[in-house]
Amino acid sequence: MPLHAPPAPAAALRSILTALGSPTALRSSRVPTAVRTATGPLRPELPLPVHELARVAAHGRTGPPVTRLTGWRFLLREETGAPEHPESSEHTAQTEHSTQAGHPAPEAPGGRGRSGHVCAAEAVLTADGWAFGHFSQGPYVFSGLRALRQAESLTAAFQPRLLSVPELYMVMLWLHANPSADPATSTPGPADLLVPLAPAPPGIASHTSHRMDALLPQLTRRLLTPPLLPGTAPGAERPAAVDTAGL
């Protein structure tokens, strides 16, 4: 059954298109090689809302999961033809997910999708609205494509999202059981599915579907009783944030 992907905010998409047309943004030292070496224009498509799971220790072992929307991630497809008019690109990117979200191209050797997907770009939510965040070429780009392809074989309808767990340096495909839910405000439900993306933390199988109410307690236990590393004293503070540039 097709995934029901929500449309990205128009301002988020415009921030990505503006960055792609900005020589300053494209010359930044943090721009991935795939962006700098692209021989054709890059088109944003397949947008997914990016949520972050609040610190598990903050809401306790039995408390409900708390998430917040932090951004929208767009995959960038390298085009070989002439550049599209910006308005045409915006319309295409908004509608692409509904028609192709369940059919992402397989990962090809060298970290480039056979369909031309080369990396991703993320718009972040700021006090002044949506703004361009960063480009990324990390492993989650193509493991996310793989997870979307796997999700398309499910019989029930879901709304796809990304869920980051900063305390575990972990990213998952979040399949919300309510396809019409508001991606900005809705909370996780027990029937939602989570698919850890590769690379996943040790002991957690990547690309395996888990119900939210089954996986979250496992993550909570791991976070509340973390294993000690060599040279780590009891009670040592764990990192509280993760660099999401690998999304």
C-alpha positions in Angstrom: 0.0 0.0 0.0 1.5 3.4 -0.9 2.9 5.5 1.9 1.0 8.7 2.6 3.7 11.3 2.8 2.7 14.8 4.0 3.7 17.8 1.9 6.6 19.8 3.1 6.0 23.5 4.1 6.5 25.7 1.1 9.0 27.9 3.0 11.1 24.9 3.9 11.3 23.9 0.2 12.1 27.5 -0.8 15.0 27.6 1.6 16.5 24.5 0.0 16.0 25.9 -3.6 17.6 29.2 -2.5 20.7 27.3 -1.1 21.0 25.3 -4.3 21.1 28.5 -6.2 23.6 30.2 -3.9 27.3 30.1 -4.9 28.2 31.0 -1.3 26.3 28.1 0.2 27.6 25.6 -2.4 31.2 26.7 -1.7 31.0 26.1 2.0 33.6 23.7 3.5 30.8 21.5 4.8 29.2 20.9 1.4 29.5 17.2 0.5 31.5 16.0 -2.4 28.4 14.9 -4.2 27.1 18.5 -4.3 30.4 20.0 -5.4 31.0 17.5 -8.2 27.4 17.3 -9.5 27.5 17.7 -13.3 23.8 18.6 -13.6 21.3 20.6 -11.4 20.2 19.1 -8.1 16.4 18.7 -7.6 15.0 18.3 -4.1 12.3 15.6 -3.7 11.0 12.9 -1.3 10.7 15.3 1.7 10.3 13.7 5.1 9.7 15.5 8.4 12.5 15.0 10.9 11.6 14.6 14.6 13.8 14.2 17.6 13.0 12.0 20.6 13.4 14.0 23.8 15.9 12.8 26.4 14.5 9.5 27.6 15.8 10.0 31.1 13.8 13.2 31.3 10.4 11.5 31.0 11.2 8.3 32.9 11.0 4.6 32.3 7.2 4.6 32.0 6.5 8.0 30.7 5.0 8.5 27.2 7.5 9.3 24.4 8.0 13.0 23.6 9.0 14.2 20.2 9.5 17.5 18.5 9.7 18.5 14.8 13.2 19.9 14.1 13.3 20.0 10.3 12.4 18.6 6.8 14.9 16.5 4.9 14.8 16.4 1.1 16.8 14.0 -1.1 18.7 15.6 -3.9 18.5 14.1 -7.4 21.1 14.9 -9.9 19.5 15.9 -13.2 21.3 15.5 -16.5 19.0 17.9 -18.6 18.6 21.6 -18.5 17.7 23.3 -15.2 14.1 23.6 -14.4 12.4 26.9 -13.6 12.3 27.4 -9.8 8.5 27.3 -9.6 8.5 24.1 -11.6 11.1 22.6 -9.2 9.0 23.6 -6.2 5.9 22.0 -7.6 7.7 18.8 -8.6 9.4 18.4 -5.2 6.1 18.8 -3.3 4.3 16.2 -5.4 7.2 13.7 -5.9 6.8 11.9 -2.6 3.2 11.0 -3.3 4.0 9.3 -6.5 7.5 7.8 -5.8 7.9 7.6 -2.0 7.4 3.8 -2.0 9.7 3.3 -5.0 13.1 4.8 -4.1 16.0 3.6 -6.2 18.2 0.9 -4.8 21.6 2.0 -3.4 24.3 1.7 -6.0 28.0 1.1 -5.4 29.9 4.3 -4.5 27.0 5.8 -2.4 24.8 7.0 -5.3 21.3 5.9 -6.0 20.6 4.4 -9.4 17.9 7.0 -9.9 20.4 9.8 -9.4 19.9 10.5 -5.7 23.3 11.7 -4.5 22.8 13.3 -1.0 20.2 15.2 1.1 19.5 18.7 2.2 17.7 19.7 5.4 15.6 22.8 6.3 15.5 23.6 10.0 12.8 25.3 12.1 14.1 28.6 13.6 12.5 31.4 15.6 12.0 33.2 12.3 10.6 30.3 10.4 12.1 27.7 8.0 15.7 28.1 7.0 18.3 26.1 5.1 20.3 23.9 7.6 22.9 21.8 5.8 23.6 19.3 3.0 24.5 15.7 4.0 26.0 12.7 2.4 26.0 10.3 5.4 25.0 6.7 5.5 21.4 7.5 6.6 20.6 8.9 3.1 20.6 5.6 1.4 19.6 3.4 4.3 16.6 5.7 4.5 15.8 5.0 0.9 16.1 1.3 1.6 13.8 1.5 4.6 11.2 3.4 2.5 11.3 0.7 -0.1 10.8 -2.0 2.5 7.9 -0.1 4.1 6.0 0.0 0.8 5.4 -3.8 1.1 3.4 -3.4 4.3 -0.3 -3.9 4.0 -1.4 -1.0 6.2 -1.1 2.6 5.3 1.4 4.7 7.2 2.8 8.3 7.2 6.6 8.2 6.8 8.9 10.4 9.0 12.4 10.3 10.4 13.0 10.0 14.1 16.4 10.9 15.7 17.4 9.6 19.1 20.4 11.8 20.1 21.2 9.9 23.2 21.9 6.8 21.2 23.3 8.5 18.0 20.4 6.7 16.2 18.0 7.5 13.4 14.9 5.5 12.5 12.2 5.6 9.8 9.0 6.4 11.8 5.9 5.0 10.2 3.0 6.8 11.9 -0.2 4.6 12.0 -2.4 7.6 11.2 -1.7 8.6 7.6 -3.5 11.9 7.9 -1.9 13.0 11.1 -0.3 16.5 11.4 3.4 15.8 11.0 4.3 18.9 13.1 2.2 18.2 16.2 1.1 14.5 16.4 2.8 12.3 19.0 4.0 8.7 18.7 1.3 6.0 19.1 1.8 2.4 20.3 0.8 1.0 16.9 3.4 3.1 15.0 6.3 1.2 13.5 10.0 2.1 13.9 12.7 0.9 11.5 16.2 1.6 12.7 18.5 2.8 9.9 22.0 1.5 9.3 24.3 2.0 11.1 22.2 1.2 14.2 23.6 1.0 17.8 25.1 -2.4 18.8 22.4 -4.9 19.7 19.7 -3.2 17.6 19.0 -4.8 14.2 18.8 -2.2 11.4 16.0 -2.4 8.8 13.7 -4.5 11.0 10.3 -3.2 11.8 9.4 -2.8 15.5 6.2 -1.5 17.1 6.7 1.7 19.0 5.4 0.2 22.3 7.9 -2.7 21.9 11.1 -0.9 20.9 10.8 2.2 23.0 11.0 0.4 26.4 14.2 -1.3 25.1 15.7 2.0 24.2 14.7 3.5 27.6 16.3 0.6 29.5 19.5 1.1 27.5 19.6 4.8 28.2 18.8 4.6 31.9 21.3 1.8 32.6 24.1 2.4 30.0 27.0 0.0 29.8 30.3 1.4 31.1 33.0 1.9 28.6 36.7 1.2 29.5 38.0 4.1 31.5 34.5 5.5 32.2 33.6 6.2 35.8 30.1 5.4 37.1 27.7 8.3 36.7 29.7 9.8 33.8 27.5 12.0 31.6 26.6 10.7 28.2 26.5 12.9 25.1 23.3 14.9 25.0 23.3 15.7 21.3 24.0 14.2 18.0 25.2 15.9 14.8 22.4 15.2 12.4 24.5 16.2 9.4 24.6 12.5 8.5 20.8 12.3 7.9 
